[in-house]
Amino acid sequence: MTVHHFQPDHYHTTIGAAPPVLRIAPGDTVHTTCVDAHGWDANRVQATPPGNPMTGPFYVEGAQPGDTLVVHLDAITPNRRWGWSRSCLAANVVDPDAVASLPRPK
């Protein structure tokens, strides 16, 4: 199994329309970085336009349309000491039955 170190130089805000940036085999590990929803990188530099930019896509050798892929996140390391959030939740972010018990913004 191979460990890949992928440093993105561009990002996408659409799923499935871009060519793969890296080909990997089942069981491989990928170390990479991402930007925040505003397109800012770890140095708070605008690396790409906002809109939840994504790293990838990655091509998994042997995967076929309709296959279910299992992804294990071995570690997620924040790249800065601060963060931000919105006070509202998007639809279907949590189990709808649990929404009633969530604290309400004041």
N, C-alpha and C positions, 0 to 999 in steps of 0.2 A: 504494500500500500504506500502510495506516494503522498508526501506533504507538499502542497503548493503554497507559495507566498505570492498572492495576487495584489498588486497595487493598481487600483482603477485610475484611469485618466479621463473617463467620461461616465455619465450616469444616465439612466432612463426613467421616465415616469409612465411608461406603458409596459404591459406584460405581453410577451410573446412576439413582439414585432421586431426585435433587434437580433442580430446574429450573435452566437455565443462568443464570449470573451475568453473562455477557458474550457478545455475539454478535460473531464476527470473520469476516473473509473469508480465503480462502486467500492466503498470502503476508504477512498482517499480523504485526506483532510485538506481544508482550504483555510489559510490565514489571510484575512483581508480587512479592509476598513470600509466605513461608510460615512455619509454626511447626514446632517439632520434634515428635518422636513423643510427647512428654509434653504437648503443647499449649502450650508456652511460646513467647512471641514473642521478638523481638530484645532486649527489655529484661528478659527472664526473668520476665515477667508471664504468669500462666495465662490465655491468651486463649480456650481451649476445652478441653474434657475430653481426656484422653490417648486414644491408640489410632490413631496415625498419621493425624492430621487432614490433609485435602487441600484445596487451594485450587481453586476452580472449582465446577462444571464450566463449560467454555467451549463455546459452540455454533459450529460451523464451517459457515458458509453453503455450501450445495451438497453437503455430505457426506450420504451415504446409508448406511443399515444395510448392513453387510458391506464398506464401503470401508476401506481401510488408510490411516491418516493418518500423514504424516511430520512429526515435530516436530524442529526444530533448536534446540539449546540454545546460543545465542551466548555466554552468560556465566552463570556461577553465582558469586555473591559471598557468602561467609559473612557472617552478620550479627553475629558475636561472635568473640572470640579463643579460645574454649574449645569443647570438644565432648565427647561420651561415646559409648561403644559397648558392646555386649555381647560376651562372648568366644566365643559360639557362633554358627554360621551357620544360617540357616533353610534348609530343603530347597529345592533348585533355585535357590539364589542364585548358584552357580557351576556350571560344567560338572562333573557327577558324577565324570568321569575325573580331574579336577584335584584333587579333595578329598584324595586320599591323599597328595599332595605338600605340602599346607598345613601350617604349623607348628601343633603342638598346644599348648594352654594348659598351663602348669605348675602 
